[in-house]
Amino acid sequence: MKNYSKKITLVYFFILLLLALVGHTILFSFTQTLPENTTLYFYIKDFIFIAISTIILIILLRLKDNKNISVFEKLKVTNKEISESNERYDIVAKATSDTIWDWKIEDDSFKWNKGIQGVFGYKKEDVGKTSKWWFDRIHPEDSLKMSVKLYSFLEQKTEKWQDEYRFQCADGSYKYVLDRGFLMKDKEGKPIRMIGAIQDITKQKSEEQRLRLLETVITHSKDAVMITDIDTSENVIPNIIFVNSAFTEMTGYKAKDVIGKSPILFFKEKSDILELDKLKTAIQDYKECFIETISYKKNGDEFWINFSMIPVTNKDGEHSHWISIQRDVTEEKMKQREREQLIKELTQNNKDLKQFSYITSHNLRAPLSNLTGLLNLVEEMTIEDKELKEIINGFSKSTHLLNETINDLVKVVIIKDNPSIQKEKVLIKEIFENVFNQLSFLISLNKPILKIDLEEVTILNINKSYLESIFLNLLTNSMKYKDTTRQLRVNISSRVVDDNLILTFKDNGIGIDLVRNKDKIFGLYQRFHNHPDSKGLGLYLVKSQVEAMGGTISVVSSVGKGTTFTLTFKNN
């Protein structure tokens, strides 16, 4: 700056000197009669003038230089501050995840930082430069509300504004945002510029909704909910900080009665000490725990409680609270006791019945056999007295019937008292061939039309003798209860469905009235027809044998149309 002033001064000096010489030369060319002293006077006078004016110029230039230097220094400071401010802005813009925007209101120009790309996925060329682009991407349900609040804020001319709304991303989805702005005004208070920052609060909103939902669930839950802290310095079970209304309804304690106190107050003399020790140990180890014990209501009433304590951690993985879910299970406990007592009684009754069955089927057989033998001897004797002979014949028939009944009971007891029956692989066709051979005489006598459709299937885990007995009983029943007005038809088929083997026995016999007898069809000694050979034992044995092998049996029948039995076995 100083060198520049010196140059100006030298140029100014030499220009004036040159002008003075040229002027004197021209002047003296027209006035040659002037004396030499006068010419020298003019030179000296002009030189003094030039020197004085040059000095004045130097002073003025130095003053100007000093002023310029001061202004320059101020500009350097200002530029430095602006540079530092811009640098801070860039650092903040990079450090924050907020989207920063700058809105010049008068010319409606909008500028966005790179957050609009990183947070919302917009490309640089897709970002608009007016407020319209901003408003167009606000969710339609939020746009009107947000616009009214924003323009109301501009009219009030306050400095700070904030609002929550949903802003559209480049992919069409929406994010919840918190938008905060600062308003700048001119001297007259007119809004001229607004700078703001948009923060993505989608996760916070989701968390708020989740917490609100959990609060609703806890508040309206029928189970009692209790939350405690984790401080066990005073009590082994931490103090309560929250209970819901269901807790009050269950125990009679209001929130103000228990908050700040340990749940240990609910357990007294009849509470299970082992269960409480289990709970205390779990709390010390920060492990979830489930116990059942007797608890006490505010009025002193006892009740059974299902009590759980579950540890809760914060976002850093540190234990922060315990949540306890409690349920009054008094009624379930009473039912369980009744059930246990009933099972105990049924078990004892079953033992008694087994003992009775054993006595009936075994202890009576010896004297019954002796009695049968004596009757056989009596039958060989000649008895003249007709009345005595009739009495002995009646006694003999009754004895034979009793013997058959005892034999039937023995069969039933063998099936019912033998859970581990021998099981093997059997081929259905082989079983049927054995049955067919055993009933060959009966088949030739009744001459049924047999339709046999048995697949080449091997049943696993089946008792061969039981299966033969089932076939014998069902096929015999078909011929025993045939309709004499038409030829008997019997269809026997098998099919595999998934892992099940299904056997079907279908006939066109006289049928059974299931409306009247549905619940008795497989009962012991249940007879549905007046057939002389009917004892009411066959179907009972069939069902017992099927169930002993893990199968099921069902019947469909109509009077005068016939009967269909369906047997299902697990083929594994």
Summary of the structure (lengths in Angstrom):
residues: 572
radius of gyration: 56.1
end to end distance: 107.5
largest distance: 215.7
contacts: 1500
relative contact order: 0.04
helix: 52%
strand: 22%
